[in-house]
């Protein structure tokens, strides 16, 4: 058995963080999940990999440009995903949440898009 899902935590950009990489256990080997967040008007670049490092299949990207709020679905198959954000400049300010499988609903998307 896999440990419980470690996603669901809001992850903000740290001061002077130009490259971000973090892995999340998804609590099950495969399924559908979403990444949601806000890049707050500055285009930064998102890549999500299948697995606990950057050697897995690319699920979102590579370096998908995101300037604003977003909710992007993905299908994972390795029990974990790895998020990489390349920040475009010092004035960037972003935050995101990798949501555990089955979390997403259209009512949550509506709240995020307000």
Residue pairs with C-beta under 8 A, 6 or more apart in sequence:
2 25
2 26
2 27
2 28
2 29
2 79
3 25
3 27
4 25
4 27
5 24
5 25
5 26
5 27
5 28
5 100
5 101
6 24
6 25
6 27
7 24
7 25
7 26
7 33
7 81
7 97
7 98
7 99
7 100
8 97
8 98
8 99
8 100
8 103
9 97
10 95
10 96
10 97
11 20
11 22
11 83
11 95
11 96
11 97
12 93
12 94
12 95
13 20
13 85
13 87
13 92
13 93
13 94
13 95
14 20
16 90
17 87
18 86
18 87
19 84
19 85
19 86
19 87
20 83
20 84
20 85
20 87
21 54
21 82
21 83
21 84
22 82
22 83
23 52
23 53
23 80
23 81
23 82
23 83
24 80
24 81
24 82
24 83
24 98
25 52
25 79
25 80
26 33
26 76
26 79
26 80
26 81
26 100
26 101
27 100
27 101
28 79
28 101
29 77
29 78
29 79
30 75
30 76
30 77
30 78
30 79
31 75
31 76
31 101
31 102
32 73
32 74
32 75
32 76
32 101
33 73
33 74
33 76
33 81
33 98
33 99
33 100
33 101
33 103
33 104
34 71
34 72
34 73
34 74
34 98
34 99
34 103
34 104
35 46
35 48
35 60
35 70
35 71
35 72
35 74
35 83
35 96
35 97
35 98
35 99
36 69
36 70
36 71
36 72
36 96
36 97
36 99
36 108
36 109
36 112
37 66
37 69
37 70
37 94
37 95
37 96
37 97
38 68
38 69
38 70
38 94
38 95
38 96
39 66
39 67
39 68
39 69
39 70
39 92
39 94
40 68
40 92
40 93
40 94
40 95
41 67
41 68
42 67
42 88
42 89
42 91
42 92
42 93
42 94
43 65
43 66
43 67
43 88
44 65
44 66
44 85
44 86
44 87
44 88
44 92
44 94
45 61
45 63
45 64
45 65
45 66
45 85
45 86
45 88
46 60
46 61
46 63
46 64
46 66
46 83
46 84
46 85
46 96
47 54
47 58
47 60
47 61
47 62
47 63
47 64
47 83
47 84
47 85
47 86
48 58
48 59
48 60
48 61
48 72
48 74
48 81
48 82
48 83
48 84
48 98
49 55
49 56
49 57
49 58
49 59
49 81
49 82
49 84
50 56
50 57
50 58
50 59
50 76
50 77
50 78
50 81
51 57
51 78
51 79
51 80
51 81
51 82
52 78
52 79
52 80
52 82
53 82
54 82
54 84
56 78
56 82
57 77
59 74
59 75
59 76
59 81
60 72
60 74
61 84
63 86
64 72
69 112
69 113
71 104
71 109
71 112
71 113
73 104
74 81
81 98
83 96
83 98
85 94
85 96
87 94
